[in-house]
């Protein structure tokens, strides 16, 4: 009996760790998503990053920009310019951080001449965020790739996770700098472009 209890006590840490939700930094999570996309989307495809739905515009914007930067830097795909996406946004009146149906996303992809569209979401899940990114074939609507990852709520993420109500109360639009571990290596930059501030 003592042996069984001893073995059980030894196994508890392994069982707990197997069921625990592992979290990663935001930049690591974005990199994991890009790695999945690189492995599932055909080379030289024309890609458009459509939107990342979130209650936090700065967080959505940061994720979209980093996805675009990493996809461009991979050299594997042709990535649609965000200026073109802005034209479509104005035409179809959709929010880059809001909900976009798969059908609308496909229409946007066709309009942009993209073969694959990337969209996703970031939702609060207790003391972390759950980020989901997926790739959809514009022509058929079939999923090419999907990846979910749990994001740590560290200082950097908390600085981006500010909603419009909080920023209006403070009297300013929050901005942030890239984290030191940002794969793009960019320095200071405002997280929201001018066209999103209007």
C-alpha positions as CSV (number, residue, x, y, z in Angstrom):
1,X,0.0,0.0,0.0
2,X,2.8,2.4,0.9
3,X,4.4,1.7,-2.5
4,X,1.2,2.6,-4.4
5,X,0.9,5.9,-2.4
6,X,4.5,6.7,-3.1
7,X,4.2,6.0,-6.8
8,X,1.0,8.1,-6.9
9,X,2.8,11.0,-5.2
10,X,5.6,10.8,-7.7
11,X,3.2,10.9,-10.7
12,X,1.1,13.9,-9.5
13,X,3.5,16.5,-10.9
14,X,3.5,14.8,-14.3
15,X,-0.2,14.5,-14.4
16,X,-0.8,18.1,-13.4
17,X,1.7,19.4,-16.0
18,X,0.1,17.3,-18.7
19,X,-3.2,18.9,-18.1
20,X,-2.0,22.4,-17.4
21,X,-2.5,25.1,-20.1
22,X,1.0,26.1,-21.2
23,X,1.3,29.8,-22.0
24,X,3.9,31.6,-24.2
25,X,4.8,35.2,-24.8
26,X,2.7,37.1,-27.4
27,X,5.6,37.2,-29.9
28,X,6.3,33.5,-29.4
29,X,2.6,32.8,-30.0
30,X,2.6,34.8,-33.2
31,X,5.8,33.0,-34.4
32,X,4.1,29.6,-33.7
33,X,1.1,30.7,-35.8
34,X,3.3,31.8,-38.7
35,X,5.3,28.5,-38.5
36,X,2.0,26.6,-38.9
37,X,0.9,28.8,-41.8
38,X,4.3,28.4,-43.5
39,X,3.9,24.6,-43.3
40,X,0.3,24.5,-44.6
41,X,-0.1,27.2,-47.2
42,X,1.4,26.6,-50.7
43,X,4.5,28.6,-51.5
44,X,4.1,31.8,-53.5
45,X,0.5,32.1,-52.5
46,X,-0.9,35.6,-52.4
47,X,-2.0,36.2,-48.8
48,X,-4.2,38.8,-47.1
49,X,-4.3,39.2,-43.3
50,X,-7.9,40.4,-42.9
51,X,-8.6,40.8,-39.2
52,X,-8.0,39.7,-35.7
53,X,-11.2,40.0,-33.6
54,X,-10.6,41.3,-30.1
55,X,-12.1,43.6,-27.5
56,X,-8.7,45.4,-27.5
57,X,-7.9,47.3,-30.8
58,X,-4.2,47.8,-29.9
59,X,-3.7,44.1,-29.3
60,X,-5.5,43.2,-32.6
61,X,-3.4,45.8,-34.5
62,X,-0.1,44.5,-33.0
63,X,-0.9,40.9,-33.8
64,X,-1.9,41.8,-37.4
65,X,1.2,43.9,-38.0
66,X,3.5,41.2,-36.6
67,X,1.8,38.4,-38.6
68,X,2.3,40.5,-41.8
69,X,5.9,41.3,-40.9
70,X,6.8,37.7,-40.3
71,X,4.9,36.4,-43.3
72,X,6.7,39.0,-45.5
73,X,10.1,38.2,-44.0
74,X,9.6,34.5,-44.5
75,X,10.0,35.1,-48.3
76,X,7.5,32.3,-49.0
77,X,4.4,34.3,-49.8
78,X,3.2,37.5,-51.5
79,X,1.5,39.5,-48.8
80,X,-1.2,42.1,-49.7
81,X,-0.4,45.6,-48.7
82,X,-2.4,47.0,-45.7
83,X,-3.2,50.1,-47.7
84,X,-5.2,47.9,-50.1
85,X,-7.0,46.4,-47.2
86,X,-7.8,49.9,-46.0
87,X,-9.5,50.6,-49.3
88,X,-11.6,47.5,-48.9
89,X,-12.4,48.3,-45.3
90,X,-13.7,51.7,-46.3
91,X,-15.7,50.2,-49.2
92,X,-17.3,47.4,-47.2
93,X,-17.3,49.2,-43.8
94,X,-15.8,46.5,-41.6
95,X,-13.7,46.8,-38.5
96,X,-10.2,45.2,-38.5
97,X,-10.6,44.2,-34.8
98,X,-14.3,43.2,-35.1
99,X,-16.2,40.2,-36.2
100,X,-15.9,39.3,-39.9
101,X,-17.9,36.4,-41.3
102,X,-16.1,33.8,-43.4
103,X,-18.2,34.8,-46.4
104,X,-17.3,38.5,-46.0
105,X,-13.6,37.5,-45.5
106,X,-13.8,35.5,-48.8
107,X,-15.3,38.5,-50.6
108,X,-12.5,40.7,-49.3
109,X,-9.9,38.2,-50.4
110,X,-11.4,38.0,-53.9
111,X,-11.5,41.8,-54.1
112,X,-7.8,41.9,-53.1
113,X,-6.8,39.1,-55.5
114,X,-5.7,36.9,-52.6
115,X,-5.6,33.2,-52.8
116,X,-5.6,32.8,-49.0
117,X,-7.0,35.0,-46.2
118,X,-5.8,35.0,-42.6
119,X,-8.1,35.9,-39.8
120,X,-8.4,35.1,-36.1
121,X,-9.3,36.2,-32.7
122,X,-7.9,37.0,-29.3
123,X,-10.1,36.3,-26.2
124,X,-9.6,36.6,-22.5
125,X,-9.5,33.2,-20.8
126,X,-9.0,33.8,-17.1
127,X,-5.5,35.1,-16.5
128,X,-4.3,34.6,-20.1
129,X,-5.4,35.2,-23.6
130,X,-6.4,32.6,-26.2
131,X,-5.2,33.5,-29.7
132,X,-6.6,31.7,-32.7
133,X,-5.4,32.2,-36.3
134,X,-6.7,30.4,-39.3
135,X,-6.1,30.4,-43.1
136,X,-8.9,30.0,-45.5
137,X,-8.8,29.3,-49.3
138,X,-10.6,32.2,-50.9
139,X,-11.9,30.2,-53.9
140,X,-13.4,27.3,-51.9
141,X,-13.8,28.6,-48.3
142,X,-11.9,25.5,-47.1
143,X,-9.6,25.8,-44.1
144,X,-5.9,25.5,-44.9
145,X,-4.5,25.9,-41.4
146,X,-5.6,26.7,-37.9
147,X,-3.5,27.3,-34.8
148,X,-4.4,28.2,-31.2
149,X,-2.1,29.3,-28.5
150,X,-2.4,30.6,-24.9
151,X,-0.7,34.0,-24.4
152,X,0.7,35.1,-21.1
153,X,-0.7,38.3,-19.6
154,X,2.7,39.9,-19.1
155,X,3.3,43.7,-18.8
156,X,3.6,44.1,-22.6
157,X,0.3,42.3,-23.3
158,X,-1.4,44.3,-20.6
159,X,-0.2,47.5,-22.1
160,X,-1.9,46.5,-25.4
161,X,-5.0,45.1,-23.7
162,X,-6.6,48.5,-23.2
163,X,-10.1,49.0,-24.6
164,X,-11.6,52.2,-26.0
165,X,-13.4,53.0,-22.8
166,X,-10.2,52.9,-20.7
167,X,-8.3,55.0,-23.3
168,X,-11.1,57.6,-23.4
169,X,-11.1,57.9,-19.7
170,X,-7.4,58.6,-19.6
171,X,-7.8,61.1,-22.4
172,X,-5.4,59.5,-24.8
173,X,-5.1,56.7,-27.3
174,X,-2.7,54.1,-25.9
175,X,0.4,53.3,-27.8
176,X,3.2,50.9,-27.1
177,X,6.6,49.9,-28.3
178,X,7.6,46.6,-29.7
179,X,8.7,44.2,-27.0
180,X,12.4,43.5,-26.7
181,X,11.9,40.0,-28.0
182,X,9.9,41.1,-31.1
183,X,11.0,39.1,-34.1
184,X,10.6,42.2,-36.3
185,X,13.2,44.0,-34.2
186,X,11.4,47.3,-34.7
187,X,11.8,50.1,-32.1
188,X,9.1,52.6,-31.1
189,X,6.0,52.6,-33.1
190,X,2.4,53.6,-32.5
191,X,0.2,50.5,-32.4
192,X,-2.8,52.2,-34.2
193,X,-2.3,53.7,-37.6
194,X,-3.9,57.1,-38.2
195,X,-6.7,55.7,-40.2
196,X,-7.9,53.6,-37.2
197,X,-7.9,56.7,-34.9
198,X,-10.6,58.5,-36.9
